[in-house]
Amino acid sequence: MDDIIDSTLEIPVLEPNMQVDFYYRLKSLNELYLFHALSMTVAQLDLSIIDKQLHDYVDQKSLKKVASFGLRGEIIFPIPYIIENNPSLLGYYRLLFGFSKKKFYNCDVFGPFNLLEERGIIKPGIKNYVPQLCSSLIKTAKMLIDGLDELSLSIVHDLQILTIGAALRGGVNNDIGAIAVTNVFNLIKNIVDPYITDIGEKHIKIRNDSNRTAMIKFLSDPDIHISEKIGKTVRPLLSIEIKGGRDESNIFNRLGEAEKSHRTAKANGFCEFWTIIGVDVNLSRAREKSPTTSVFFNIDNIQNPDSEEYQRFRDLLCSSLSIHIESSDIKDKSLRS
């Protein structure tokens, strides 16, 4: 009979690699854009200012409706005080309201605000428009809650995940890589913050303790270039490759890609080479695949200020840039960002 399975048939074991990648992507998103990021930011702010701005920007009827579901207003309504203290949270509200990055930022009006979400920074020319941005999105939030007969934290989370879903399915590897680069950008920004003289979407410029300009560029091949200007000469210092994927079976292929980028950087005069990866690996095998790499880091460990690997990353970065940072200053800064 057709429904009888051949006893000799071997059923293969399916590997849930994509779901593992999704898990770590969602974990990163939660730290950047979802409720965990919002709650961590609010915990560091003055609630009286939050409440005042909510009452200034949002009508009482809408605030009462949100309160009737047991939720605070900032969970639904963006206000300048919160966005200015953690610009990346613009992504929290974008996801809640159901807009993809492409739809939201690929227009003249919202496009200039892309740096808030992607890099967590507000340029001086944009800062004055944050109140207008919040007022616009609050109107969107009111339309959302008017269309719902129930609201909770789990529903907020589900709505955000529905927005994320399409991006996760389409080009998951690129998305994971972009998140990893964003995480490292924010990490380095927090470490070097007291020395920053200029910051943009793809660069951080500092003035180091030798009174020289150092430039940290976030590009590709490799992902990060760090150089120092001495007089009219630009001296390449450090090449960093970021391989944030969570698929352990493919890690050595990604290390091979990192090796090619480091060799290109070496030919261009760089003298030190780091590789940041998203999984734990045998370092002996890793060095076989990328012998040019001088130091390997795990992306999760370097984001934990209490880990030894984070401290090593911080100390080596400061040494390369010729700066001195107290660890307590970085922790205080990271809580505010």
C-alpha positions in Angstrom: 0.0 0.0 0.0 1.1 3.6 -0.7 0.9 4.6 2.9 3.3 2.0 4.1 6.9 3.3 4.5 9.7 1.1 3.3 11.5 -0.2 6.4 14.9 0.4 4.7 14.1 4.1 4.1 16.5 6.4 6.0 14.9 9.7 7.0 17.4 12.5 7.0 17.9 14.8 10.0 16.9 18.4 9.1 19.1 21.2 10.5 17.3 24.2 11.9 20.1 26.6 11.0 17.8 29.4 9.9 15.9 29.3 13.1 19.1 29.5 15.1 20.0 32.5 13.1 16.6 34.0 13.7 16.9 33.4 17.4 20.2 35.4 17.6 18.9 38.1 15.3 15.8 38.5 17.5 18.1 38.6 20.6 20.1 41.4 19.0 17.0 43.3 18.0 15.6 43.0 21.5 18.7 44.7 22.8 18.5 47.5 20.1 14.8 48.1 19.2 12.3 46.0 21.2 10.9 46.3 24.7 14.1 45.3 26.5 15.8 48.3 24.9 12.9 50.7 25.8 12.7 49.5 29.4 16.5 49.8 29.9 16.4 53.3 28.6 13.4 54.4 30.7 15.0 53.0 33.8 17.8 55.5 33.4 15.5 58.5 32.8 13.4 60.9 34.9 9.8 59.6 35.0 8.4 63.0 35.8 9.8 64.4 32.5 8.5 61.4 30.6 5.0 61.9 32.1 5.1 65.6 31.4 6.0 65.1 27.7 3.3 62.4 27.3 0.7 64.8 28.6 2.1 67.6 26.4 2.2 65.5 23.2 -0.6 63.0 23.6 -4.3 63.7 24.2 -5.9 62.5 27.4 -8.3 60.1 25.7 -5.5 58.2 24.0 -3.4 58.0 27.2 -6.4 56.7 29.2 -7.1 54.0 26.6 -3.5 52.8 26.8 -3.6 53.0 30.6 -6.8 50.9 30.6 -4.8 48.0 29.2 -2.2 48.4 32.0 0.4 50.0 29.8 2.5 53.1 30.2 2.2 55.7 27.5 5.8 55.5 26.2 5.2 51.9 25.2 3.0 53.2 22.4 3.8 56.9 22.0 7.3 58.2 21.1 8.3 61.4 22.9 11.4 63.5 22.3 13.0 62.9 25.7 13.2 59.1 25.1 14.3 59.4 21.4 17.0 62.0 22.3 18.4 59.7 25.0 18.3 56.6 22.8 17.8 57.5 19.2 17.9 53.8 18.2 14.4 53.4 19.7 13.0 55.1 16.6 13.3 51.5 15.3 11.1 50.3 18.2 8.2 52.5 17.1 8.8 51.9 13.4 8.4 48.2 13.9 5.4 48.6 16.2 3.6 50.7 13.5 4.3 48.1 10.8 6.7 49.9 8.5 9.7 48.2 6.9 13.0 50.2 6.8 12.6 50.5 3.0 9.1 52.0 3.2 9.9 54.2 6.2 13.2 55.7 5.2 13.1 55.7 1.4 11.4 59.0 1.3 12.5 62.6 1.6 10.7 63.3 4.9 11.8 60.3 7.0 15.0 59.5 5.2 17.2 61.9 7.2 16.2 60.2 10.5 17.8 56.9 9.4 20.9 57.6 11.4 18.9 57.6 14.6 18.0 54.0 14.3 21.0 52.7 12.4 23.8 54.4 14.4 22.0 55.8 17.5 23.1 59.4 16.8 21.2 62.6 16.1 23.1 65.2 14.0 22.7 68.8 15.0 20.7 69.6 11.9 18.2 66.9 12.7 17.7 67.4 16.4 15.3 70.3 16.1 13.0 68.1 14.0 12.7 65.3 16.6 9.6 66.9 18.3 7.9 67.1 14.8 8.9 63.5 14.1 7.4 62.4 17.5 4.2 64.4 16.9 3.7 62.7 13.5 4.3 59.2 14.9 2.0 59.8 17.8 -0.8 60.4 15.3 0.1 57.1 13.7 0.1 55.5 17.2 -3.4 56.9 17.9 -4.7 55.4 14.6 -3.2 52.0 15.7 -4.8 51.9 19.1 -8.2 53.2 17.8 -8.2 50.1 15.5 -7.5 47.6 18.3 -9.9 46.3 20.9 -7.1 44.8 23.0 -3.5 45.7 23.8 -0.8 44.2 25.9 3.0 43.9 25.9 2.8 40.5 24.2 0.6 42.1 21.4 3.1 44.9 21.0 5.9 42.3 20.7 3.9 40.2 18.2 3.1 43.3 16.0 6.8 44.2 16.0 7.8 40.6 15.1 5.3 40.5 12.2 7.1 43.6 10.8 10.5 41.9 11.3 9.4 38.6 9.8 9.7 39.6 6.1 13.2 41.0 6.6 14.2 37.8 8.5 13.1 35.6 5.6 14.5 37.8 2.9 18.3 38.1 3.0 18.7 36.9 6.6 22.5 36.7 6.3 22.8 40.3 5.2 20.5 41.4 8.0 22.5 39.5 10.6 25.7 41.0 9.3 24.2 44.5 9.4 23.0 44.0 13.0 26.5 42.8 13.9 28.1 45.9 12.4 25.6 48.2 14.1 26.4 46.5 17.5 30.1 46.9 17.0 29.6 50.6 15.9 27.7 51.3 19.0 30.2 49.5 21.2 33.1 51.4 19.8 31.2 54.7 20.0 30.5 54.2 23.7 34.2 53.3 24.4 35.7 56.3 22.6 32.9 58.8 23.4 35.0 61.3 25.4 37.4 61.7 22.4 34.8 62.0 19.6 35.1 65.2 17.5 32.8 64.1 14.6 30.5 61.2 14.0 28.5 60.1 10.9 26.7 57.1 9.5 29.9 55.3 8.6 32.6 57.0 10.6 33.8 58.1 14.0 36.6 60.7 14.3 38.5 61.3 17.5 41.4 63.4 18.8 43.7 61.1 20.8 46.0 61.7 23.7 48.8 62.5 21.2 46.7 65.3 19.8 46.4 63.5 16.5 43.2 62.7 14.5 42.2 59.0 14.4 39.5 57.9 12.0 37.3 54.8 12.5 35.5 54.0 9.2 32.7 51.4 8.9 32.9 50.3 5.3 33.6 46.8 3.8 36.6 44.6 2.9 37.4 44.9 5.7 34.3 46.1 7.7 36.2 48.6 9.9 39.3 50.6 9.0 41.2 52.5 11.8 43.9 54.9 10.8 45.7 57.9 12.3 46.7 61.1 10.7 50.3 62.3 11.4 50.8 65.6 9.7 49.8 65.1 6.1 50.3 61.3 6.3 47.5 58.9 7.0 48.9 55.8 8.8 46.8 52.6 8.6 46.5 51.0 12.0 43.9 48.3 12.4 41.7 46.2 10.2 38.6 44.6 11.7 36.4 42.0 10.0 32.9 41.2 11.5 31.4 37.8 10.8 28.2 37.8 12.9 26.5 34.7 11.5 25.4 32.0 14.0 25.7 29.0 11.7 28.6 27.0 13.2 28.8 24.7 10.1 29.7 27.7 7.9 32.0 29.6 10.3 35.2 28.4 8.6 34.1 29.6 5.2 33.4 33.0 6.8 36.8 33.0 8.3 38.2 32.3 4.9 36.4 35.4 3.7 37.8 37.4 6.6 41.3 36.2 5.7 40.9 37.6 2.1 39.8 41.0 3.5 42.7 41.1 5.9 45.2 40.3 3.2 43.8 43.2 1.1 44.2 45.4 4.1 47.7 44.2 4.8 48.6 45.0 1.2 47.3 48.5 1.8 49.6 49.1 4.8 47.5 47.9 7.8 49.6 46.3 10.5 47.1 44.7 12.9 44.1 42.5 12.1 41.1 41.5 14.3 38.2 39.2 13.4 34.9 39.3 15.3 32.7 36.2 15.0 29.3 35.2 16.2 30.0 31.6 17.4 32.6 29.9 19.6 35.3 28.2 17.6 38.5 26.2 18.2 41.1 28.9 18.0 43.7 26.6 16.5 41.4 25.8 13.5 40.4 29.4 13.3 44.0 30.5 12.9 44.5 27.9 10.2 41.6 29.5 8.2 42.8 33.1 8.9 46.5 33.2 9.8 46.6 37.0 9.2 44.1 37.6 12.1 46.1 38.7 15.2 43.1 38.5 17.6 39.7 36.8 17.5 36.7 38.1 19.5 33.3 36.8 20.1 30.6 39.4 19.4 28.5 38.5 22.4 31.4 38.6 24.9 32.7 42.0 23.8 29.2 43.5 24.4 29.2 42.4 28.0 31.1 45.0 30.0 31.7 42.5 32.8 33.5 39.9 30.6 37.2 39.6 30.3 36.9 39.5 26.5 35.2 42.9 26.6 38.0 44.3 28.8 40.6 43.0 26.4 38.8 44.4 23.4 38.5 47.8 25.1 42.1 47.9 26.2 43.5 46.8 22.8 41.3 49.3 21.0 42.4 52.1 23.3 46.0 51.1 22.8 45.6 51.2 19.0 44.0 54.6 19.2 46.4 56.1 21.8 43.6 56.9 24.2 42.9 56.2 27.9 39.4 55.3 29.1 38.2 54.4 32.5 35.9 51.3 32.5 33.4 53.0 34.8 32.9 55.8 32.4 32.0 53.4 29.6 29.5 51.5 31.8 27.8 54.8 32.7 27.7 55.8 29.0 26.3 52.5 27.9 23.4 52.8 30.3 22.5 56.1 28.8 22.7 55.1 25.2 
